[in-house]
Amino acid sequence: MSITGITIDDSCIAAWEEIKIKHLYRYIIFDFSKDLTKIVVEKTAPKEATYDDFLDDLPPKDVRYAVYDYDFKADDGTDRNKLVFVVWGPDAAPARRKMILTGTKAGLKSALAGISMELQANDDADIQ
C-alpha cells in the first residue's frame, strides 16, 4: 500500500510477470480504478503493437503508468531488451490526478521488481 492508501491490484503483478518473463506484450498501461482505491491494468498490447500505437493509447489529458518492452540492437550488434517504466503526467491532466500519480509511483515501481529504466514524460516531446 502506498502513502495514498491506493493499492496495487493483483492483475498488475500478473501482467508484469507476463511481460517480464514471457514477453507476451509490447506494453502494459496502468490506470486508477474509478473509485481511486487501486492501480489496475487498463490495457495490454500484443507484441506486434508499435511505439506509435503506444503513444496513441496515452491520453492527452490524463495520467497513466506504463511498461514498454523495448527491443534494440546494442553497439556490438547483439539483440537487447529493456523494460521501461513510463510515468505519463501530461501538463493538461487534472492536478489531483497528477498528485495521486506522484504519490503512488514508488509503491508501484517497487511491486514491479526488475524495471530497467524509468521515463518521466509530461508531454509528447518527452516521449517521442
Rosetta blueprint (number, residue, H / E / L):
1 M L
2 S L
3 I L
4 T L
5 G L
6 I L
7 T E
8 I E
9 D L
10 D H
11 S H
12 C H
13 I H
14 A H
15 A H
16 W H
17 E H
18 E H
19 I H
20 K H
21 I H
22 K L
23 H L
24 L L
25 Y E
26 R E
27 Y E
28 I E
29 I E
30 F E
31 D E
32 F E
33 S L
34 K L
35 D L
36 L L
37 T L
38 K E
39 I E
40 V E
41 V E
42 E E
43 K E
44 T E
45 A E
46 P E
47 K L
48 E L
49 A L
50 T L
51 Y H
52 D H
53 D H
54 F H
55 L H
56 D H
57 D H
58 L L
59 P L
60 P L
61 K L
62 D L
63 V L
64 R E
65 Y E
66 A E
67 V E
68 Y E
69 D E
70 Y E
71 D E
72 F E
73 K E
74 A L
75 D L
76 D L
77 G L
78 T L
79 D E
80 R E
81 N E
82 K E
83 L E
84 V E
85 F E
86 V E
87 V E
88 W E
89 G L
90 P L
91 D L
92 A L
93 A L
94 P L
95 A H
96 R H
97 R H
98 K H
99 M H
100 I H
101 L H
102 T H
103 G H
104 T H
105 K H
106 A H
107 G H
108 L H
109 K H
110 S H
111 A H
112 L L
113 A L
114 G L
115 I L
116 S L
117 M E
118 E E
119 L E
120 Q E
121 A E
122 N L
123 D L
124 D H
125 A H
126 D H
127 I H
128 Q L
